[in-house]
Amino acid sequence: MTGTGETHADSREGESGTPEATSAARVGVLGTGPFVPRTRWWHWRRLTRGRLRPALAAAVAGALLGGTAVAWQAEAGPFAGGGRSCWGALGSSDVAGLLDGSTDTETDIESVDTPIDGSPISGDGPSGQCVLQAVDGDRVTVQIHRLDNRFGGSGDQWADEFLSARLSPLGGGLLGMASDTRAWLAVPDGCVGRSGTGNGPVVVDVTTGPTLYDDAVETDDRARLARTVVKLVNHYTADRGCEGTLADPVSRLPRPGEPLAEKFHAVCGIEGLRAPDKGWFSAYRPRVTRGTGPVRTCDRNISLHHPDLRLMTIEDPRLAVIYGGQAYDGGQRIKAAESDGHGILRPDLALFQASCPTGDVTFLMRADDADRAPLIRALFPQYAAEEADRLGCGPLRISLPPGE
């Protein structure tokens, strides 16, 4: 796959299983426990913001699960006697490194795990959460869940945070990314696998706190999170009888993306993509994904994890599928003469999924409000055309429906 980068010139920088076998494996492993109705992860995070105590966790769990008989594991000082946390994947040194400054894991850290469970019938996949809380208030949240393609990548909130330009691709064929506050990795296809065509991948993600987008990425913290998410996925697959392990990705990580010195005729570093308005162009410097990875994201003016304007190309078809549902959801239909792809146009969004030699690719331009509708109309067809050429699946000439 052609790599991503800060400019088109930089773009040259330097597992599969059958559905039947996958289904049988899921029934044999995940079907052994009671089914837990899946609660969206960001909803859980809002409910548990602040000091998380075992009693509070149990109370909230009871309310969310409506009395479902699920065993919660919660204890203070979970590492006394050499214990481990997050389903047994992380030892005391791992947790001490994640919770910076909280080194006495036997007394200063509390752990709450929900068992990894899921429905082999619904296709929602496994779901579980681990929360590590230090006495000084630092907290790490680990989650395993299937990306929901029915709601545009879990309502775009997961994509806002975990596909942002601040994250770096893990490389080496891994479908995952990491920054100094977030990391995620898809469980490889094969032993665990995907439940069927069109489903999003099962991912493990780790969050350590809010992201300050005007700050440089701390590479030591990024390396720690990258190693952690690989360790979690290796433990998850080994626990299900899979052979082989994923290698440490840190040596492959590219330099973190930085605010881009943008040119008027190269919006987001894409030569030939011209800004229609100099006032808008000069207002914010974008940050662009650097390195070879599953996405190339250009974010402008980010506040509370949400960019004012995002231009994003999802190159990996395993990840592009998360926008499969939204590509048909509302708005006016978008067509392209040379492609059997499809998409929609709204005042705040343009989205097109094209068929490329490597699989489906998603081109997306999304604004924070409808005031950017003229900008989306002016930029999106050219943006998609330039990116399709970069990936070798052009020409792509998108026709937009008439505007109001």
C-alpha positions as CSV (number, residue, x, y, z in Angstrom):
1,M,0.0,0.0,0.0
2,T,1.2,3.5,-0.8
3,G,2.3,5.3,2.4
4,T,1.0,8.5,3.8
5,G,3.0,11.5,4.8
6,E,3.2,15.3,5.3
7,T,3.1,16.0,1.5
8,H,2.7,14.0,-1.6
9,A,6.5,13.8,-1.8
10,D,6.6,12.5,1.8
11,S,4.1,9.8,0.9
12,R,7.1,7.7,-0.2
13,E,8.5,7.7,3.3
14,G,9.8,5.2,4.6
15,E,-4.1,-12.9,8.4
16,S,-7.0,-14.1,7.3
17,G,-9.6,-16.8,8.5
18,T,-12.8,-18.3,7.1
19,P,-16.1,-17.0,8.5
20,E,-17.1,-20.5,9.5
21,A,-14.0,-21.2,11.5
22,T,-14.2,-17.7,13.1
23,S,-17.8,-18.3,14.1
24,A,-17.0,-21.7,15.6
25,A,-14.1,-20.2,17.6
26,R,-16.2,-17.4,18.8
27,V,-19.0,-19.7,20.1
28,G,-16.4,-21.9,21.8
29,V,-14.7,-19.0,23.6
30,L,-16.9,-16.1,23.9
31,G,-20.1,-18.0,24.2
32,T,-19.1,-19.6,27.5
33,G,-20.2,-16.6,29.6
34,P,-23.4,-14.6,29.9
35,F,-24.0,-12.0,27.2
36,V,-23.4,-8.4,28.3
37,P,-25.5,-5.8,26.5
38,R,-22.9,-3.5,24.9
39,T,-22.7,0.0,26.3
40,R,-20.9,2.5,24.1
41,W,-17.5,3.2,25.5
42,W,-17.7,6.9,25.5
43,H,-20.9,6.8,27.5
44,W,-19.1,4.7,30.1
45,R,-16.2,7.2,30.2
46,R,-18.5,10.1,30.9
47,L,-20.2,8.2,33.7
48,T,-16.9,7.3,35.3
49,R,-15.0,10.5,35.0
50,G,-13.2,11.5,38.1
51,R,-12.0,9.3,41.0
52,L,-13.1,5.8,40.3
53,R,-13.5,3.7,43.4
54,P,-14.5,0.0,43.4
55,A,-17.8,0.7,45.1
56,L,-18.8,3.3,42.5
57,A,-17.7,1.1,39.6
58,A,-19.9,-1.8,40.9
59,A,-22.9,0.6,41.4
60,V,-22.6,2.0,37.9
61,A,-22.0,-1.4,36.4
62,G,-25.2,-2.7,38.0
63,A,-27.2,0.3,36.6
64,L,-25.8,-0.1,33.1
65,L,-26.2,-3.8,32.9
66,G,-29.7,-3.8,34.4
67,G,-29.0,-6.6,36.8
68,T,-27.3,-8.9,34.3
69,A,-25.2,-11.5,36.2
70,V,-21.7,-10.4,35.4
71,A,-18.7,-10.8,37.7
72,W,-16.7,-7.5,38.1
73,Q,-13.2,-7.8,39.4
74,A,-12.2,-4.8,41.5
75,E,-9.6,-4.4,44.2
76,A,-7.2,-1.9,45.7
77,G,-3.6,-2.6,45.3
78,P,-4.2,-5.5,42.7
79,F,-0.5,-6.3,42.4
80,A,0.2,-7.4,45.9
81,G,1.6,-10.9,45.7
82,G,2.6,-10.6,42.1
83,G,-0.9,-10.2,40.6
84,R,-1.6,-8.8,37.2
85,S,-4.3,-6.5,35.8
86,C,-6.3,-5.9,32.6
87,W,-7.3,-9.6,32.2
88,G,-3.8,-10.6,33.3
89,A,-2.1,-8.9,30.4
90,L,-0.2,-6.2,32.4
91,G,2.2,-6.6,35.3
92,S,3.1,-4.1,37.9
93,S,6.0,-2.6,35.9
94,D,3.7,-2.1,32.9
95,V,1.1,-0.3,35.0
96,A,3.6,1.8,36.9
97,G,5.0,3.0,33.5
98,L,1.5,3.9,32.3
99,L,0.6,5.8,35.5
100,D,3.5,8.2,35.5
101,G,4.8,8.8,39.0
102,S,2.6,6.0,40.6
103,T,5.3,3.5,41.1
104,D,4.0,1.7,44.3
105,T,1.6,-0.6,42.5
106,E,0.9,-2.6,45.6
107,T,-0.8,0.2,47.4
108,D,-1.3,3.2,45.1
109,I,-3.3,1.8,42.2
110,E,-6.8,0.4,41.9
111,S,-8.0,-1.8,39.1
112,V,-11.5,-2.5,37.8
113,D,-12.0,-5.0,34.9
114,T,-15.1,-6.0,33.1
115,P,-14.8,-9.5,31.7
116,I,-14.3,-9.7,27.9
117,D,-17.6,-11.0,26.6
118,G,-19.8,-10.8,23.5
119,S,-22.6,-12.3,21.5
120,P,-21.7,-14.9,18.9
121,I,-25.1,-14.3,17.3
122,S,-25.4,-10.5,17.1
123,G,-21.9,-10.0,15.5
124,D,-21.1,-7.2,17.9
125,G,-18.0,-9.0,18.9
126,P,-16.1,-9.0,22.2
127,S,-16.5,-6.1,24.6
128,G,-14.6,-5.4,27.8
129,Q,-13.0,-2.6,29.8
130,C,-10.2,-2.2,32.2
131,V,-9.7,1.0,34.3
132,L,-6.5,1.7,36.3
133,Q,-6.7,4.5,38.8
134,A,-3.8,6.0,40.8
135,V,-4.2,7.8,44.1
136,D,-3.0,11.0,42.5
137,G,-6.0,11.0,40.1
138,D,-4.2,9.6,37.0
139,R,-6.2,7.1,35.1
140,V,-5.7,4.7,32.2
141,T,-8.7,3.2,30.3
142,V,-8.3,0.1,28.2
143,Q,-11.1,-1.2,26.0
144,I,-11.7,-4.0,23.6
145,H,-14.6,-3.6,21.2
146,R,-15.7,-4.0,17.6
147,L,-15.8,-0.8,15.5
148,D,-19.4,-0.3,14.6
149,N,-19.9,0.3,10.9
150,R,-23.6,1.0,11.4
151,F,-23.0,4.4,12.9
152,G,-20.1,5.8,10.9
153,G,-17.3,4.5,13.1
154,S,-19.2,4.6,16.4
155,G,-20.7,8.0,15.7
156,D,-17.4,9.5,14.6
157,Q,-16.3,9.9,18.3
158,W,-13.8,7.0,18.2
159,A,-12.5,8.3,14.9
160,D,-12.2,11.8,16.2
161,E,-9.8,10.6,18.9
162,F,-8.1,7.5,17.5
163,L,-7.7,8.5,13.8
164,S,-6.4,12.1,14.5
165,A,-3.4,13.5,12.9
166,R,-1.5,13.4,16.2
167,L,-1.3,9.6,16.1
168,S,1.5,7.7,14.3
169,P,1.0,4.4,12.4
170,L,2.5,1.4,14.1
171,G,3.8,0.0,10.8
172,G,4.9,-3.5,10.0
173,G,1.5,-4.5,8.7
174,L,-0.2,-3.7,12.0
175,L,-3.5,-2.0,11.8
176,G,-3.0,0.5,14.6
177,M,-1.7,3.9,15.7
178,A,-0.2,5.6,18.8
179,S,0.4,9.0,20.3
180,D,1.5,10.0,23.8
181,T,-2.1,9.8,25.1
182,R,-3.8,7.3,22.9
183,A,-3.1,4.0,21.1
184,W,-5.1,1.4,19.3
185,L,-4.5,-1.9,17.5
186,A,-6.8,-4.2,15.6
187,V,-6.8,-7.8,16.5
188,P,-5.3,-9.6,13.4
189,D,-7.6,-11.7,11.2
190,G,-7.1,-15.4,11.5
191,C,-7.4,-17.3,14.7
192,V,-9.9,-14.7,16.2
193,G,-10.8,-13.0,12.9
194,R,-13.7,-10.9,11.8
195,S,-17.3,-12.2,12.0
196,G,-18.2,-11.5,8.4
197,T,-18.0,-9.3,5.4
198,G,-18.6,-5.6,6.1
199,N,-17.9,-5.8,9.8
200,G,-15.4,-3.5,11.4
201,P,-12.3,-4.9,13.1
202,V,-12.1,-5.8,16.8
203,V,-9.7,-3.3,18.4
204,V,-8.0,-2.8,21.7
205,D,-7.5,0.9,22.6
206,V,-5.8,2.7,25.5
207,T,-6.4,6.2,26.7
208,T,-4.3,8.0,29.4
209,G,-5.9,11.4,29.4
210,P,-6.9,14.5,27.4
211,T,-4.9,15.4,24.3
212,L,-3.4,18.9,24.1
213,Y,-3.1,19.4,20.4
214,D,-0.9,22.5,20.5
215,D,1.9,20.5,22.3
216,A,4.6,18.3,20.7
217,V,4.1,14.6,21.0
218,E,6.2,13.0,23.8
219,T,7.9,10.1,22.0
220,D,8.7,8.2,25.2
221,D,5.1,8.2,26.2
222,R,4.1,7.2,22.7
223,A,6.5,4.3,22.7
224,R,5.1,3.1,26.1
225,L,1.5,3.1,24.8
226,A,2.5,1.4,21.5
227,R,4.2,-1.4,23.5
228,T,1.2,-1.7,25.8
229,V,-1.4,-2.0,23.1
230,V,0.7,-4.7,21.4
231,K,1.1,-6.6,24.7
232,L,-2.7,-6.4,25.3
233,V,-3.5,-7.8,21.8
234,N,-0.9,-10.6,22.1
235,H,-2.4,-11.6,25.5
236,Y,-5.9,-11.6,24.0
237,T,-5.0,-13.8,21.1
238,A,-2.9,-16.2,23.2
239,D,-5.7,-16.5,25.7
240,R,-7.9,-17.8,22.8
241,G,-5.4,-20.3,21.6
242,C,-3.8,-18.4,18.7
243,E,-0.2,-19.0,17.8
244,G,2.4,-16.4,17.2
245,T,2.9,-12.9,18.7
246,L,3.2,-9.4,17.3
247,A,6.6,-7.8,17.5
248,D,7.5,-4.6,19.4
249,P,6.6,-1.7,17.0
250,V,8.6,1.1,18.6
251,S,11.6,1.0,16.2
252,R,9.2,1.4,13.3
253,L,7.4,4.5,14.6
254,P,7.9,7.6,12.4
255,R,8.6,11.1,13.7
256,P,5.3,12.5,15.2
257,G,3.3,14.8,13.0
258,E,3.8,18.5,13.6
259,P,1.8,21.6,12.6
260,L,2.4,21.9,8.8
261,A,3.9,25.0,7.1
262,E,1.1,25.0,4.5
263,K,1.2,26.5,1.1
264,F,-1.8,28.2,-0.5
265,H,-1.7,25.8,-3.5
266,A,-1.1,22.7,-1.4
267,V,-3.8,22.5,1.3
268,C,-2.9,19.9,3.9
269,G,0.3,19.3,2.0
270,I,-1.4,18.0,-1.1
271,E,0.1,19.7,-4.2
272,G,-2.6,21.1,-6.5
273,L,-5.3,21.4,-3.8
274,R,-5.8,25.1,-3.7
275,A,-7.5,27.0,-0.9
276,P,-10.5,28.9,-2.1
277,D,-10.2,31.6,0.5
278,K,-7.0,33.2,1.8
279,G,-8.6,34.3,5.0
280,W,-9.7,30.8,6.0
281,F,-6.4,29.4,4.8
282,S,-4.3,31.6,7.0
283,A,-6.4,31.1,10.1
284,Y,-5.1,27.7,11.3
285,R,-2.1,25.6,10.7
286,P,-3.1,22.0,10.2
287,R,-1.5,18.8,11.6
288,V,-1.0,16.0,9.1
289,T,-0.4,12.3,9.7
290,R,3.2,11.3,9.0
291,G,4.4,7.8,8.1
292,T,3.0,4.7,6.3
293,G,-0.3,3.8,7.8
294,P,-4.0,3.1,7.5
295,V,-5.1,6.7,7.3
296,R,-3.9,10.1,6.2
297,T,-5.6,12.7,8.3
298,C,-5.3,16.5,8.2
299,D,-6.9,18.2,11.2
300,R,-7.4,22.0,11.6
301,N,-8.2,23.9,14.8
302,I,-8.9,21.0,17.2
303,S,-10.8,21.5,20.5
304,L,-11.8,18.8,22.9
305,H,-10.7,16.0,20.5
306,H,-12.9,17.4,17.8
307,P,-11.4,19.2,14.7
308,D,-13.1,22.2,13.2
309,L,-12.2,20.8,9.8
310,R,-10.9,17.3,8.9
311,L,-9.8,15.9,5.6
312,M,-9.1,12.2,5.9
313,T,-8.3,9.3,3.6
314,I,-8.8,5.8,5.1
315,E,-6.5,3.7,3.0
316,D,-6.8,0.3,4.7
317,P,-10.1,-1.4,3.7
318,R,-10.3,-3.2,7.0
319,L,-10.7,0.2,8.6
320,A,-12.5,2.0,5.8
321,V,-15.5,-0.3,6.4
322,I,-16.4,1.6,9.6
323,Y,-17.9,4.4,7.4
324,G,-19.8,1.9,5.2
325,G,-23.1,2.7,6.9
326,Q,-22.7,6.4,6.9
327,A,-21.9,6.4,3.2
328,Y,-25.6,5.7,2.6
329,D,-27.0,7.7,5.6
330,G,-28.9,10.9,4.7
331,G,-27.7,13.8,2.5
332,Q,-27.5,14.0,-1.2
333,R,-25.9,11.2,-3.2
334,I,-22.4,11.6,-4.7
335,K,-21.4,9.8,-7.9
336,A,-18.2,9.4,-9.8
337,A,-18.0,8.6,-13.6
338,E,-15.1,6.1,-13.3
339,S,-16.0,4.4,-10.1
340,D,-18.7,2.2,-8.8
341,G,-18.3,3.8,-5.4
342,H,-20.9,5.8,-3.5
343,G,-21.1,8.6,-1.1
344,I,-23.2,11.4,0.4
345,L,-23.0,15.2,0.7
346,R,-24.3,17.2,3.6
347,P,-23.7,20.8,4.5
348,D,-21.1,19.6,7.1
349,L,-19.8,16.5,5.4
350,A,-18.7,14.9,2.1
351,L,-18.0,11.2,2.2
352,F,-17.1,8.9,-0.7
353,Q,-16.1,5.2,-0.7
354,A,-14.3,4.2,-3.8
355,S,-13.2,0.7,-5.1
356,C,-9.4,0.6,-5.4
357,P,-7.0,-2.3,-6.3
358,T,-6.3,-2.8,-2.6
359,G,-9.9,-2.7,-1.6
360,D,-12.3,0.1,-0.5
361,V,-10.9,3.5,0.3
362,T,-12.9,6.2,2.2
363,F,-12.4,9.9,1.4
364,L,-13.9,12.2,4.0
365,M,-14.2,15.9,4.5
366,R,-16.1,17.0,7.6
367,A,-16.6,20.4,9.2
368,D,-17.8,21.3,12.7
369,D,-20.9,23.1,11.3
370,A,-22.9,23.8,8.2
371,D,-21.1,27.2,7.7
372,R,-18.4,25.3,5.9
373,A,-20.7,24.0,3.1
374,P,-19.2,26.2,0.4
375,L,-15.7,25.2,1.4
376,I,-16.6,21.5,1.3
377,R,-18.1,21.9,-2.2
378,A,-15.0,23.8,-3.4
379,L,-12.4,21.3,-2.0
380,F,-13.8,17.8,-1.8
381,P,-13.9,16.7,-5.5
382,Q,-10.4,17.9,-6.0
383,Y,-9.3,16.4,-2.7
384,A,-10.7,13.0,-3.5
385,A,-9.2,13.1,-7.0
386,E,-5.7,14.0,-5.8
387,E,-5.8,11.3,-3.1
388,A,-7.1,8.7,-5.5
389,D,-4.2,9.4,-7.8
390,R,-1.7,9.1,-4.9
391,L,-3.1,5.7,-4.0
392,G,-3.1,4.5,-7.6
393,C,-6.9,4.2,-7.9
394,G,-7.6,7.3,-10.0
395,P,-8.8,8.9,-12.1
396,L,-11.7,9.8,-9.8
397,R,-13.9,12.6,-10.9
398,I,-16.7,13.1,-8.4
399,S,-19.8,15.0,-9.4
400,L,-21.6,16.8,-6.6
401,P,-25.4,17.4,-6.8
402,P,-26.6,20.9,-7.3
403,G,-26.4,23.2,-4.2
404,E,-29.1,25.2,-2.7
